[in-house]
Every structure is written in structure tokens, then in C-alpha cells.
Amino acid sequence: MAVVSTHSAIEEHLQKNTNPLHQIYDKVINGDRLSKADGFEIVNSNDLLSIGFLADTARKRMTPQERMDHVYWVHNYHINITNICEGTCRFCAFSRRSEKAKNAYFWSVDEIITQVQNYPALANLSEFHIVSGMTPKLNLEYYIALFSALKTHFPHVHIKALTAAEIDYLAKLEGISCEEVLKTLQQYGHGSMPGGGAEIFSDRIRDLLYPDKITHWEWLEIHGIAHRLGMKSNATMLAGLGENWEERIDHMLYVRDQQDQTGGFMTFIPLNCWYENTAVDKSNALTGIENLKSFALSRLLLDNVPYIKSYWIQHGLKMSQVSLSFGVNDLDGTVTQEKITHMAGTDSAQAVTQTELVHVIRQAGKIPVERDTLYNIRKIYD
């Protein structure tokens, strides 16, 4: 009863013409698309409860009645094949420049298969999440061998693999187009693409921190190619690099525009930078309030992307739980074996159990739902 009363009070507050968020409330209720100016109005507001209410209202408008309180997660296993990388991203603590570098590693296909076979919850696994360094040893032949082996040994597990930056690197390495890379790998079990490598769609930040990486136009184009080939993908935004709110809003609007064209994004994931072992000043870190606004703004602006995810590895389980009142409806998954964010100093666990995820979601007043990569429901914990 107290929650209902609180929601009613917030809605009454938003209905007042004197409320700066009143016009945005009207747009959300009517299903009208929000503008860049609306985005600024939201982030400049200190009325955090109203912002959360607006985002949750937008989420409900996009959700079928029978799934209204569902929060999704996937039983996934991360495979980071190597940390040897030719990339020069200054925010990355994961990469090593050569095989001789301290803590450098490279896994063979056989080593990966053995690791997965030893995973205790293998029978429940539904997704491989594969992202890695970019090095000539990781060529098209290697990925064909890896995907073939994974499909042979674990045919029930979906392969979500390779960021747009990795697809671009493979295309240049092999002297073929990105479309040819994707078409080839699809034949060997490549099912969908993760959203990594987008960072922040700002030429200013790119010039400062990752000038050799693909541009945001190239990132969007590669995802568009994947969509046209029938592949689904995700989109991310890495905040805390020194970008401002205008650049974050523009990033979301670029994703929205691409989705209007090709329609293949399943999920948008606002990420959080970690700074240990990187060249980025940690004074750029987002506060908790800023992260919650980022979640809410994602849901409010991205009216054509079905799911907003809080990647608990970066935000922590507690912040991710709170985000469920700010338009978020996905907590990623069990995330076994993740290395990239942990190298940068995140204090979150290496993995969580299904029991922990179910508990966190239930305590937020939601219904935990185990999904597969493509959001087909595997089990509802009602």
C-alpha cells in the first residue's frame, strides 16, 4: 500500500503544470518520442524519484501485460581468449602488447573446450559471451575452429561473440569485407553480437583515448550489416571517460537512429568505467545519482530498444537492484570467467549464482526470469 501511495503522489506531482518535468510526463503517457532537449531537462533535474517514475512508466508502456514485472537474466559463460592486443585504448587495463608481456596469455581451442567441460553448471548454460584482444593469431581460421568446436561439444549453447571492432580487425587482417566475415562465421555457429567497443560516440573523447579504434559510424554500420544478415546484437555506452551529458545523450540518439533503420538491437547497456591500471583520471567516475539518471535516460530516449540492462559486474549487484526502479529490466547473467572489467579494478564478484540473482530480483519486488540470448523465456521464478 505504501508503494502504491508513493507512486500516486509522484504521478500527481508530475501532472502539475508548474513541474519542469510535466511536458515529459505527458509525452511518456502519450507514447510520444522524446527529444534531445527533453534529455537535457531530465539530467538537469534533481527530482530523482520523478525521473525513476518516468523511466519505469516508459518501460511499462513497452512491455506486454503478462511480462510487466519480469526482470531477465541469462546463464552465460564469458570467454576472453587472450589479452594480447594491438589496440591502444588508454582506458583498457586488460590488454598486453606482446606475448612476452607480464601476465599475457593466449588460450588454444582445446584449452577453452577443456575449461568449459569442467564448468559445474554446464547443463544449465545457454550462452557463450566471447570478446577478446585483437592479434594476428586470432584470425578467421582460429574463430572458425573455435566456433565449430563449441558447437560440436556444446550444441545447446548460443554463441554471442565479437565486438564490431573485432569484426573490423578480422576483415582488415583477412583482406575481406565485414559482411564476408560475418557471413563466414554464421556458417560455423556465430549467433549474435555483443555491444562492446562502442565506448562513447564522441570524436573528442575518441581522439583523446582511443584514436586508432573504429569510429562510431563504422561501429553502427557493422551492427547494421549484422542486423540485415538476420543477427541480433546489443549496444553499449561506456561512461566515465570524461564525456559530458550532451555526448551521452547524442550516443543514445545515434543508437536510436540506427535501430530505426535496421531494428536488430535487443538491449542497451550503460557501462561504467573502472580506472585501476588505466590512463584515465578516476575523477571522471560517475556518481550513483548520475548512473541512475543514465539508466532512466536510456529507457526514456530509446523507445525502440526492448531491454535496458544493468551489467552488475560494473555497477555492482546493489546498484543494479536499485536500477530496476529506473527503467532497467535485465541484469545480464551469471557471467562466469569475466576478466576485462576485473583487470580494471571492479570489486564485484567473478560470478553470481542463479540463487543470488533470483534473490536480488525478488527483493526488488520483481519476478526473476531466466532467458536465453534472444530473450526466449527458459524459466519464470514466480
C-alpha positions as CSV (number, residue, x, y, z in Angstrom):
1,M,0.0,0.0,0.0
2,A,2.8,2.4,0.9
3,V,4.5,1.9,-2.5
4,V,1.2,2.5,-4.4
5,S,0.6,5.7,-2.4
6,T,4.2,6.9,-3.1
7,H,3.7,6.3,-6.8
8,S,0.4,8.1,-6.8
9,A,2.0,11.1,-5.1
10,I,4.8,11.2,-7.6
11,E,2.4,11.0,-10.5
12,E,0.2,13.8,-9.0
13,H,3.4,15.8,-8.7
14,L,4.3,15.3,-12.3
15,Q,0.8,16.3,-13.5
16,K,1.2,19.8,-12.2
17,N,1.9,22.4,-14.9
18,T,4.5,24.1,-12.7
19,N,6.6,20.9,-12.7
20,P,9.6,21.2,-15.1
21,L,9.1,17.5,-16.0
22,H,5.4,17.9,-16.7
23,Q,5.7,18.0,-20.5
24,I,8.0,15.0,-20.5
25,Y,5.4,13.2,-18.4
26,D,2.7,14.0,-21.0
27,K,5.0,12.6,-23.8
28,V,5.7,9.4,-21.9
29,I,2.0,8.9,-21.2
30,N,1.0,9.5,-24.8
31,G,3.9,7.4,-26.2
32,D,5.5,10.4,-27.9
33,R,9.2,10.3,-28.8
34,L,11.4,12.4,-26.5
35,S,13.9,14.9,-28.0
36,K,17.4,15.9,-27.2
37,A,16.1,18.9,-25.3
38,D,13.9,16.6,-23.2
39,G,17.1,14.6,-22.4
40,F,18.7,17.7,-21.0
41,E,15.6,18.5,-19.0
42,I,15.8,15.1,-17.4
43,V,19.5,15.1,-16.5
44,N,19.3,18.7,-15.2
45,S,16.6,17.8,-12.8
46,N,17.3,16.8,-9.2
47,D,13.9,15.2,-8.8
48,L,15.3,11.7,-8.8
49,L,12.1,9.9,-7.8
50,S,10.1,11.5,-10.6
51,I,12.9,10.6,-13.1
52,G,12.7,7.0,-11.9
53,F,8.9,7.0,-12.2
54,L,9.0,8.4,-15.7
55,A,11.5,5.7,-16.8
56,D,9.5,2.9,-15.2
57,T,6.3,4.2,-16.8
58,A,8.1,4.2,-20.2
59,R,9.2,0.6,-19.5
60,K,5.7,-0.5,-18.7
61,R,4.3,1.1,-21.8
62,M,6.7,-1.0,-23.9
63,T,6.0,-4.3,-22.1
64,P,3.2,-6.8,-22.7
65,Q,0.9,-7.1,-19.6
66,E,2.0,-10.7,-18.9
67,R,5.7,-9.6,-18.7
68,M,5.1,-6.3,-16.8
69,D,7.2,-7.3,-13.7
70,H,9.7,-9.6,-15.4
71,V,13.4,-9.0,-14.9
72,Y,15.6,-11.1,-17.1
73,W,19.0,-12.8,-16.7
74,V,20.9,-15.4,-18.7
75,H,23.1,-18.4,-17.6
76,N,26.2,-17.3,-19.5
77,Y,29.9,-18.0,-19.6
78,H,32.5,-15.4,-20.7
79,I,35.4,-16.5,-22.8
80,N,38.2,-13.9,-23.1
81,I,40.6,-15.8,-25.3
82,T,43.6,-13.6,-25.0
83,N,44.7,-10.3,-23.5
84,I,47.3,-9.8,-26.3
85,C,46.0,-6.9,-28.3
86,E,47.2,-4.4,-30.9
87,G,44.7,-1.8,-29.7
88,T,45.9,1.3,-27.9
89,C,42.8,2.2,-25.9
90,R,44.0,4.2,-22.9
91,F,41.1,3.1,-20.7
92,C,41.9,-0.6,-21.1
93,A,43.6,-2.5,-18.2
94,F,43.1,-5.9,-19.9
95,S,45.4,-5.7,-22.9
96,R,49.0,-6.6,-23.2
97,R,51.1,-5.5,-26.2
98,S,53.0,-8.8,-26.8
99,E,53.2,-12.5,-25.7
100,K,56.3,-11.6,-23.6
101,A,54.5,-9.0,-21.5
102,K,53.8,-9.8,-17.9
103,N,50.6,-11.7,-17.4
104,A,50.0,-12.1,-21.1
105,Y,48.1,-15.2,-22.1
106,F,46.6,-17.0,-25.1
107,W,44.2,-19.9,-24.9
108,S,44.1,-22.6,-27.6
109,V,40.8,-24.0,-28.8
110,D,41.5,-27.3,-26.9
111,E,42.2,-25.3,-23.7
112,I,38.9,-23.5,-24.0
113,I,36.9,-26.6,-24.6
114,T,38.5,-28.3,-21.5
115,Q,37.7,-25.2,-19.3
116,V,34.1,-25.3,-20.4
117,Q,33.8,-29.0,-19.9
118,N,34.9,-28.5,-16.3
119,Y,32.3,-25.9,-15.6
120,P,30.0,-27.4,-12.9
121,A,26.7,-25.9,-14.2
122,L,27.4,-26.8,-17.9
123,A,23.9,-28.4,-18.3
124,N,22.2,-25.1,-17.5
125,L,24.4,-23.0,-19.7
126,S,22.7,-21.2,-22.6
127,E,25.2,-18.5,-23.8
128,F,28.9,-18.1,-24.6
129,H,29.9,-14.4,-24.4
130,I,33.2,-14.2,-26.4
131,V,35.2,-11.0,-26.7
132,S,39.0,-10.7,-26.7
133,G,42.2,-9.0,-27.7
134,M,43.0,-8.2,-31.4
135,T,46.1,-10.1,-32.6
136,P,47.1,-11.8,-35.8
137,K,47.0,-15.2,-34.0
138,L,43.2,-14.6,-33.6
139,N,42.4,-14.8,-37.3
140,L,39.4,-16.1,-39.1
141,E,40.7,-19.6,-39.2
142,Y,41.0,-19.6,-35.4
143,Y,37.4,-18.4,-34.9
144,I,36.1,-21.0,-37.4
145,A,37.9,-23.7,-35.4
146,L,36.7,-22.3,-32.0
147,F,33.0,-21.9,-33.0
148,S,33.0,-25.3,-34.7
149,A,34.4,-27.0,-31.6
150,L,32.0,-25.2,-29.3
151,K,29.0,-26.2,-31.4
152,T,30.3,-29.8,-31.6
153,H,30.8,-30.2,-27.9
154,F,28.0,-27.8,-26.6
155,P,25.3,-27.6,-29.3
156,H,22.7,-26.3,-26.8
157,V,24.8,-23.1,-26.1
158,H,24.3,-19.9,-28.2
159,I,27.5,-18.1,-29.4
160,K,27.3,-14.4,-28.8
161,A,30.7,-13.2,-30.0
162,L,33.0,-10.4,-31.4
163,T,32.5,-6.7,-31.0
164,A,32.3,-4.5,-34.1
165,A,35.9,-3.5,-33.5
166,E,36.9,-7.2,-33.6
167,I,34.9,-7.8,-36.8
168,D,36.6,-4.8,-38.4
169,Y,40.0,-6.1,-37.3
170,L,39.3,-9.5,-38.8
171,A,38.1,-8.0,-42.1
172,K,41.3,-6.0,-42.4
173,L,43.5,-8.9,-41.4
174,E,41.9,-11.2,-44.0
175,G,41.5,-8.6,-46.7
176,I,37.8,-9.1,-47.0
177,S,34.7,-7.1,-46.0
178,C,33.0,-7.1,-42.6
179,E,29.9,-8.6,-44.3
180,E,32.1,-11.5,-45.6
181,V,33.5,-12.1,-42.1
182,L,30.0,-12.2,-40.5
183,K,28.6,-14.5,-43.3
184,T,31.5,-16.9,-42.9
185,L,31.3,-17.1,-39.1
186,Q,27.5,-17.5,-39.2
187,Q,28.1,-20.8,-41.0
188,Y,30.0,-22.1,-38.0
189,G,27.6,-21.1,-35.3
190,H,28.1,-17.3,-34.8
191,G,24.6,-16.4,-33.4
192,S,24.7,-12.8,-32.3
193,M,27.0,-9.9,-31.4
194,P,27.7,-8.2,-28.0
195,G,27.5,-4.4,-27.8
196,G,31.1,-3.7,-26.7
197,G,33.6,-1.5,-28.4
198,A,31.1,1.4,-28.8
199,E,32.7,3.3,-25.9
200,I,31.2,6.8,-26.2
201,F,30.2,8.2,-29.6
202,S,32.3,11.3,-29.3
203,D,35.1,12.3,-31.7
204,R,36.6,14.5,-28.9
205,I,36.9,11.5,-26.5
206,R,38.0,9.2,-29.2
207,D,40.9,11.5,-30.2
208,L,42.0,11.6,-26.5
209,L,41.6,7.9,-25.5
210,Y,41.2,5.5,-28.5
211,P,42.2,7.3,-31.7
212,D,43.1,4.0,-33.5
213,K,39.7,2.4,-32.8
214,I,36.9,2.3,-35.4
215,T,34.7,5.4,-35.5
216,H,31.1,5.4,-34.2
217,W,29.9,5.5,-37.8
218,E,31.8,2.3,-38.5
219,W,30.6,0.7,-35.3
220,L,27.0,1.5,-36.3
221,E,27.5,0.3,-39.9
222,I,28.9,-3.1,-38.8
223,H,25.9,-3.7,-36.5
224,G,23.6,-2.6,-39.3
225,I,25.2,-5.2,-41.5
226,A,24.7,-7.9,-38.8
227,H,21.1,-6.9,-38.5
228,R,20.5,-7.2,-42.2
229,L,22.1,-10.7,-42.1
230,G,19.5,-11.7,-39.5
231,M,21.7,-11.4,-36.5
232,K,20.6,-9.7,-33.3
233,S,23.1,-7.5,-31.3
234,N,23.4,-5.3,-28.2
235,A,24.6,-1.7,-27.9
236,T,26.7,-0.3,-25.0
237,M,27.8,3.1,-23.8
238,L,30.9,3.4,-21.7
239,A,30.6,6.4,-19.3
240,G,33.2,7.9,-17.1
241,L,35.8,8.7,-19.7
242,G,35.5,12.5,-19.4
243,E,32.5,12.9,-21.6
244,N,29.6,15.3,-20.8
245,W,25.9,14.7,-20.7
246,E,25.4,16.1,-24.3
247,E,27.8,13.4,-25.6
248,R,26.0,10.7,-23.6
249,I,22.6,11.9,-25.0
250,D,24.0,12.0,-28.5
251,H,25.3,8.5,-28.1
252,M,21.8,7.2,-27.2
253,L,20.3,9.1,-30.1
254,Y,22.8,7.6,-32.6
255,V,21.7,4.1,-31.3
256,R,18.0,5.1,-31.7
257,D,18.6,6.3,-35.3
258,Q,20.3,3.0,-36.2
259,Q,17.6,1.0,-34.6
260,D,15.0,2.9,-36.7
261,Q,16.9,1.7,-39.8
262,T,17.8,-1.9,-39.1
263,G,15.9,-2.9,-35.9
264,G,18.3,-5.5,-34.6
265,F,19.4,-4.2,-31.2
266,M,17.9,-6.2,-28.3
267,T,19.4,-4.4,-25.4
268,F,21.1,-1.2,-24.5
269,I,23.7,-1.3,-21.7
270,P,25.0,1.8,-19.9
271,L,28.5,0.8,-18.7
272,N,30.7,2.3,-16.1
273,C,34.5,2.9,-16.5
274,W,36.9,1.5,-13.9
275,Y,40.3,3.1,-13.5
276,E,42.9,0.8,-11.9
277,N,45.8,0.1,-14.4
278,T,44.4,2.6,-16.9
279,A,45.4,6.1,-18.1
280,V,42.0,7.6,-17.4
281,D,41.6,10.0,-14.4
282,K,39.2,8.4,-11.9
283,S,37.8,11.9,-11.1
284,N,35.7,11.2,-14.3
285,A,33.8,8.5,-12.5
286,L,30.0,8.8,-12.4
287,T,28.3,9.1,-9.1
288,G,25.4,6.9,-8.1
289,I,22.9,9.6,-9.0
290,E,24.4,10.0,-12.4
291,N,24.3,6.3,-13.1
292,L,20.6,6.2,-12.1
293,K,19.9,9.1,-14.4
294,S,21.8,7.3,-17.2
295,F,19.7,4.2,-16.8
296,A,16.5,6.2,-16.8
297,L,17.5,8.4,-19.7
298,S,18.4,5.2,-21.7
299,R,14.9,3.9,-21.2
300,L,13.2,7.2,-21.9
301,L,15.1,8.0,-25.1
302,L,15.5,4.5,-26.6
303,D,11.8,3.9,-27.2
304,N,12.7,1.3,-29.9
305,V,15.1,-0.9,-28.0
306,P,13.2,-3.5,-25.9
307,Y,15.5,-4.0,-23.0
308,I,17.8,-1.9,-20.8
309,K,20.5,-3.8,-18.9
310,S,22.4,-3.1,-15.8
311,Y,25.7,-5.0,-16.1
312,W,26.2,-5.9,-12.5
313,I,29.9,-6.7,-13.0
314,Q,30.5,-3.0,-13.4
315,H,27.7,-1.4,-11.3
316,G,27.6,-4.0,-8.5
317,L,24.5,-6.0,-7.5
318,K,23.2,-3.4,-5.1
319,M,23.2,-0.5,-7.7
320,S,21.8,-2.9,-10.3
321,Q,19.0,-3.8,-7.9
322,V,18.1,-0.1,-7.5
323,S,18.3,0.4,-11.2
324,L,15.2,-1.9,-11.6
325,S,13.2,1.2,-10.4
326,F,14.8,3.3,-13.1
327,G,13.6,1.6,-16.3
328,V,16.0,-1.4,-16.2
329,N,14.6,-4.9,-16.8
330,D,17.8,-7.0,-17.3
331,L,20.7,-7.9,-15.0
332,D,22.8,-9.8,-17.6
333,G,23.6,-13.1,-16.0
334,T,25.9,-15.5,-14.1
335,V,28.9,-14.0,-16.0
336,T,31.4,-16.8,-15.2
337,Q,35.1,-16.1,-16.1
338,E,34.9,-12.3,-16.9
339,K,38.4,-10.8,-17.0
340,I,38.2,-7.4,-18.8
341,T,36.5,-5.3,-16.1
342,H,38.2,-7.1,-13.2
343,M,41.6,-6.1,-14.6
344,A,40.5,-2.5,-14.2
345,G,39.7,-2.9,-10.6
346,T,36.0,-3.7,-10.2
347,D,35.3,-5.1,-6.7
348,S,32.3,-7.2,-7.9
349,A,32.5,-11.0,-7.8
350,Q,33.7,-13.1,-10.7
351,A,30.3,-14.7,-11.0
352,V,27.0,-15.0,-9.2
353,T,24.8,-18.0,-8.8
354,Q,21.2,-18.3,-10.1
355,T,20.1,-18.2,-6.4
356,E,21.7,-14.8,-5.8
357,L,20.2,-13.3,-9.0
358,V,16.8,-14.6,-8.1
359,H,17.0,-13.3,-4.6
360,V,18.2,-9.8,-5.7
361,I,15.4,-9.5,-8.2
362,R,12.7,-10.8,-5.9
363,Q,13.8,-8.3,-3.2
364,A,13.2,-5.5,-5.7
365,G,9.6,-6.6,-6.0
366,K,10.1,-8.1,-9.4
367,I,9.7,-11.6,-11.0
368,P,13.0,-13.3,-11.9
369,V,13.0,-14.8,-15.4
370,E,15.8,-16.9,-16.9
371,R,16.1,-16.2,-20.6
372,D,18.3,-17.2,-23.5
373,T,20.4,-14.8,-25.5
374,L,17.4,-13.9,-27.8
375,Y,15.1,-13.3,-24.9
376,N,13.1,-16.6,-25.2
377,I,12.0,-17.5,-21.7
378,R,13.6,-20.6,-20.1
379,K,12.1,-20.4,-16.7
380,I,9.9,-18.0,-14.6
381,Y,10.6,-17.9,-10.9
382,D,7.1,-16.8,-10.0
